[in-house]
């Protein structure tokens, strides 16, 4: 069984809620690594966005990592791509837009 193609999560069917919880866990792991290992944190945040593309916090954290590297263009690109994700709530889009506006000035 290919874990990448499996539709089960620990032997059971995955639901959007399962994926959201996994994304939150990955985001929290990334947060714990943020200062000590930005590259490891970045990998966790990317995994979180893959699990739940409409969860905005990992995109915000990825933008912060880019900003820490003085990569303004990278941060803008992440936020613009996140804003293009279908199904994201208006509150999430507002958070992403505020962040994008704050670095575009």
N, C-alpha and C positions, 0 to 999 in steps of 0.2 A: 504494500500500500504506500503510495506516495503522499507524504504528509502535506506537501504543498497543494495537492489536488484533492485532498480529503474534505468531505463535507461534514466530518464529525470532529468534535472537540473533546478529547479525552474519552472516546468511545460513545459519545452522544452527539446528536445533531446540533449544529451551531445555530444560534438565533442572533438577531441583531443585538439583543441584550448581552449575550455571551461575548460578542465581538467588542461591544462598547466597554464591558468590564475588563476585557483583556487589554484594550487600548488604554484605559485609565491606569491599569497596573504598569504597562510599559512606560507611560508618561511619568508615573511616579518613580520608576526605576531610573529613567532619564534625569529626573530632577535630582535624585540622590547622587548621580554621577556628574552633574552639570559643571561644578567647579573643579573637581579633581581630574575629570577626563571628558572634555567636551566632545571628543570624537566618539567615545562610547555612548554618551548621552544622545548625540546626533543619531546614531544607529537605532537606539530605542525609540526616539521620536518618529523616525521614519517608519519603523515597524508599527507604531501606534497609528500613524496615518493610513497605513495599508490595511490595518484591521478595521478602522472606522474612519473613512475619509471625511465624514461630516463633523468630527470632533475637532474643534478649532484650537484647543490649547497646544497640542504638539506643533502645529504650524507656527504659533506665536513663539514657542521655545526654539524652534529651528531658526526663525528670524533672529532671535536673540543671539544664537550661536554665531550666525553670520555677522551680526553687528559687533560682537566681541572680536571677530577677525577683521573688523573694519571693511567688511564686504557689503556695502550698502546695496549694490545691484543684486547680489544674491538674496538679501533679505527682502527686497522689493519683489523679486521674482517668486519667492516662496509665498508671500502674502497674496500676490496677484493670482497665482495658480490656485491657492486655497479659496479665494473668492469666486473662482470659476467652478467650484465643485457643486454639482447639483444636489439639492436636498438639504443644504446647510440652513440652519435657522437664521432668522433675521438678527437675533441677538448675537449669534456667532459672527455673522457677516459684519455687524456693527463693530465688534471687538477687533476684527481683522482690519477693517477700514480705518479705525482710529489709529492702530499701530502703523499702518501704511502711511497715513497722513502725517504721523509724527516723525517719520524718517524721510519723508519726501520734501520737507521744508528746508 
